[in-house]
Amino acid sequence: MVSSPVPRLVVAAPSSGSGKTTVATGLMAAFAARGLAVSPHKVGPDYIDPGYHALATGRTGRNLDAYLCGPELIAPLFLHGARGCDLAVVEGVMGLYDGAAGEGELASTAQVAKLLRAPVVLVVDASAQSRSVAALVHGFASWDPGVRIGGVILNKVGSDRHEELLREALDSAGVPVLGVLRRARPVQTPSRHLGLVPVAERRAAATDSVAAMAALVTAGCDLAALEALARTAPAVPGDPWSPVPPGSDGPVRPAGGPGPRIAVAGGPAFTFSYAEHTELLGAAGAEVVPFDPLREERLPDGTAGLVVGGGFPEVYAAELSANEPLRAAVAELAASGAPIAAECAGLLYLCRELDGRPMCGVLDATARMTQRLTLGYRDAVAVGDSALAAAGTRMRGHEFHRTAVEPGAGAAPAWGIRGRDRRVEGFVQRGVHASYLHTHWASEPGVARRFVERCRTS
């Protein structure tokens, strides 16, 4: 077992909407501009914020989700992502102590901060308070003795006098003020039905947004004090996570030539993926080839398997539908029995149609946009054998969509959902495993190895 002295901060808030994404992303970019190698992380299942983090730091944004992966993997995944870095910034999720519903502190920012032994910087929306800020900060700082709040950044401060009142109040709370951001026009980061618009859809504008966040944070925060606070974090015990199978010296090297070629959908329509998935596929011996279904009319040559993750196919339904050659190629691949793993957006793409527009027709199902948001963690078990999971494989996942698929499950469902929301969902047919459920394969790396083996032998 090794330990790492990676300096680190967790950026949290009393509630959503306080400004932690602006502060966290701005801090990442500001520290990177100082010449530091910054490791970006996001608590929870969110796919979109890590894209902005990657833009701010030049490194892959990674998620730390104690529900999807288990608390025991938080420190190893952090160390894996932070390897070789000078400093790490972890953006929290929701309010500091908010976690999975009915599961206590599980998957909360507070739990992740404790698992990483990291100091917390609390971002407080001070726009409608003065002396009361001390009571709020005192409550958050004292609620859990295992959480160390090392400082406060006051957001949406109205004037010099307002700042003076806030600082006087916080003097009695014993928590230093490490930054003050004035009430100003918000940094332009447009949103739609599932949150911020991903970087892949607005790269030039997103670059400007990140630069604006960095400028705001640099002007209003004490970067030297924040870096000093990060350096007070003790070493994280344990070894970094590795995608390489246990007992192996390196990635699997198939005899007789390269491993199977697995195409992974990307581009603006399919932006939701965890970096560890492609790392696991590669470590299992696959050749991973990204492609953009909006622009490429054929699958990569020699494709033996296909992974289509989450994203916004409903936004690009017309363009995806118009790419008839690729839709036909996907249908042909599925008909051949080749393994296909599809999550959420991938499920919609494989349907017969989406909002009335023809899709790949792999599944005898239709999809449509709705007004209802389906959101939450799920405890799932594989109903039967598939290219992705053996029957009985248990995984935790996350649903996040405003679409509906009819029917919701095929004759052979992908998952049985446990707990209060008992049901079956998704589709398994021949090599296809399609479901609304987003899963994190690091929690069950055998699914990646199984998928690659099926690609090798199908």
C-alpha positions, 0 to 999 in steps of 0.5 A: 500500500502506498499513500499520496500527498496530492494537495486537494480541495473539495468545493461544496455549498449549502445547496444547489445554485450557490455557485460551486460549478463556477468557483470549482471550474474557475479555480481549476483554470486559475491554478492551471494558469499558474503552471500547476498540473491540476486534476479535476474531479466531480462528486456524483454521476454528472457527465457534463461538468467534467467536460468543463473541468477538462477544458479548464485543466487540459486533463480528463475530468473524472467522477467520484460516485460512492453509490455507483462505485462504492465508498471503497473505490473513491480514494483509488479512483481519485489517486488514479486520476490525480497521478502526476498532478500538483493539485486536485480540485473536487467539485461537490454535488447538491448541498454538502450533506445531500446524498442518495435518497434514504441512504444517509451520507452515502454519495454526498460531498461530505462523505467523499471529502472524508474518504479523501481526507480533504479540506472543504471550501464552502461556497455561500450565496450571500445575496440575501443575508448579512449576519445570518451567514455566520449561523449558516457557516457555523451549522455546516462546519459543526454538523459533522466533526469528520468534515473539515471546512477550511474556508468560505467563498462568499458569492453574489456580494452586493457592495463593499458595505455588504462584504464588510458585514459578512466578514464581521459576522464570519469572524465569530464563526472561526472560518476564514473568508478565502474569496469574495465574488461580487454580484454580477452578470452570470458567466454564460453557461447555457442550460437545457432540460438536463443541465448545462449544454455539454462542451462538445456542443459549444467548444468555442463558447465554452472556452470563453465561459471557462476563461470568464470563470477563471478571471472571476475567481482570480480577481475575487479569491486568495489563490495563495491561501487556497493553495496553502489550504490544499497542501494541508491535506494529509496523504490519501492511503491506498493504491491507485485504481488500475484498469488492468486485470488483477495479477496482470503485468499490463493490458491483455495481449491477445495471441495472433494479432491485435484485439477486437476493434470496439467502436465507441460513439462520441461527438455532440450527440453522445457526450456521456461516458466515464473515462474508465470505461474505455480504459477498461476496454483497452486493458482487456485487450480491445482496440478502442476507436471513437467515432461521431454518428453525426458525421461518419456514415460508416462504422470504423473498419473491422468493428467487432463491437459497439458502445453507445453511451448517453447524451442528447440524441433527442436534440440531434434526432433529425441529423441522426435520422438523416445519416441513413448509411450509418443507421443501416450499418448499426442494424447490420452489426446487430443482426450479425450478433456482434456485441452492442452496449447501449446506455440511455441515449444509446438505447434511444438510437437503437429504437425503431424511431425517436420522436417520429424520426427513424432510428436504427431499428435494432429494437422493436420499440419507439422513443419520445420526449416527455415533460417528466424527468426520471432521475435517481440511483438504481440498484439493479441485477442482470435478469439473464445472460448478455454480452455485458453481464452474466445473469445475477450480476449486481450493479448500481446505476443512475437514470437521468432522462426526459424520454420514454421508450415503449415498451420499457422492456423487451422479452428478455430485459436487461435489468431487474430494478430492486427496492421500492421501484421494482420493475424490469427494464431494457433489452437483451437480444442476441449481442445487444444490451440496451438500457436506460441505466448509466453504470460505472464499470469500475465497480464491476470491471468484469463486465468490460472483460466479458464484453471484449471477450464476446467481441473476440469470439462472436 
